[in-house]
Structures are given as structure tokens and as C-alpha cells.
């Protein structure tokens, strides 16, 4: 499986409709920075720190 994902795609094989915009990438990175997951015993709590 590593071989399948380790090489980069050739530009002619990349569908431009599926390439995320910079705005989408920034949103996902900001969201992941704000997400905090706390595990307590057998419970898991998720909190968005915004």
C-alpha cells in the first residue's frame, strides 16, 4: 500500500474538480487545531475550542 500512495500524481491524471482550494485546506487545519479530545476512563469527550 505504501507504493500506491508514495508517488505523486501526474498532472494530467488529476481531476481539477477534486483538488481542494486553499480556503478548504485552511479551514480543515484550523478546525483540527481547535479540536480537543479528552479520554476519561472509558468515555471520550470532544470539544471545539472556538
C-alpha positions as CSV (number, residue, x, y, z in Angstrom):
1,X,0.0,0.0,0.0
2,X,2.9,2.4,0.6
3,X,3.9,2.1,-3.0
4,X,0.4,3.1,-4.1
5,X,0.4,6.4,-2.1
6,X,4.1,7.4,-2.1
7,X,4.4,8.6,-5.6
8,X,2.8,11.9,-6.7
9,X,0.1,12.1,-9.3
10,X,0.8,13.2,-12.8
11,X,-1.0,16.5,-13.6
12,X,-2.9,15.1,-16.5
13,X,-4.4,12.4,-14.2
14,X,-5.6,14.8,-11.5
15,X,-9.2,15.8,-11.8
16,X,-9.2,19.6,-11.1
17,X,-12.7,19.4,-9.7
18,X,-11.5,17.2,-6.8
19,X,-8.4,19.3,-5.9
20,X,-9.2,21.2,-2.7
21,X,-8.9,25.0,-2.6
22,X,-6.6,26.8,-0.3
23,X,-9.6,28.0,1.7
24,X,-10.8,24.5,2.3
25,X,-7.3,23.4,3.5
26,X,-7.0,26.3,5.8
27,X,-10.5,25.6,7.3
28,X,-9.6,21.9,7.9
29,X,-6.3,22.8,9.5
30,X,-7.9,25.5,11.8
31,X,-10.6,23.0,12.8
32,X,-8.1,20.3,13.6
33,X,-6.1,22.8,15.8
34,X,-9.3,23.7,17.6
35,X,-10.5,20.2,18.3
36,X,-9.6,18.7,21.6
37,X,-10.3,15.1,22.6
38,X,-10.2,14.1,26.2
39,X,-10.3,10.4,27.2
40,X,-11.5,9.7,30.8
41,X,-11.8,6.1,31.8
42,X,-14.0,4.5,29.1
43,X,-15.5,7.8,27.9
44,X,-14.3,10.2,25.2
45,X,-15.2,13.9,25.2
46,X,-14.7,16.1,22.1
47,X,-14.6,19.9,22.4
48,X,-14.2,22.6,19.8
49,X,-12.1,25.4,21.4
50,X,-13.6,28.3,19.5
